[in-house]
Amino acid sequence: MKEKKRTIINSIREIPRFKSEDEERAWWADHDFSEQFYKELDDTTTQLDEILPLPKRRLSRKIAHR
């Protein structure tokens, strides 16, 4: 069985907006991520950590119920 050649994407910007799950499934069937894609994703994650506020800590104190 001959395997189809997969298209390598290097950037998150290369991923189109899909009109349906079927369209998305068909697109991903022949596309893969490159190492550059993962590096860009790591950079994006680091930038988001700097931009987004830290989650609020929950206070942990006991409350008496009577």
Contacts in CASP RR format, 6 or more apart in sequence:
PFRMAT RR
TARGET T0000
AUTHOR 0000-0000-0000
METHOD contacts of the structure
MODEL  1
MKEKKRTIINSIREIPRFKSEDEERAWWADHDFSEQFYKELDDTTTQLDE
ILPLPKRRLSRKIAHR
4 30 0 8 1.000
5 30 0 8 1.000
6 30 0 8 1.000
6 31 0 8 1.000
6 32 0 8 1.000
7 30 0 8 1.000
7 31 0 8 1.000
7 32 0 8 1.000
8 31 0 8 1.000
8 32 0 8 1.000
8 33 0 8 1.000
8 34 0 8 1.000
9 15 0 8 1.000
9 31 0 8 1.000
9 32 0 8 1.000
9 33 0 8 1.000
9 34 0 8 1.000
9 37 0 8 1.000
10 34 0 8 1.000
10 36 0 8 1.000
10 37 0 8 1.000
10 40 0 8 1.000
11 36 0 8 1.000
11 37 0 8 1.000
11 40 0 8 1.000
12 37 0 8 1.000
12 40 0 8 1.000
12 41 0 8 1.000
12 44 0 8 1.000
16 27 0 8 1.000
18 24 0 8 1.000
18 27 0 8 1.000
END
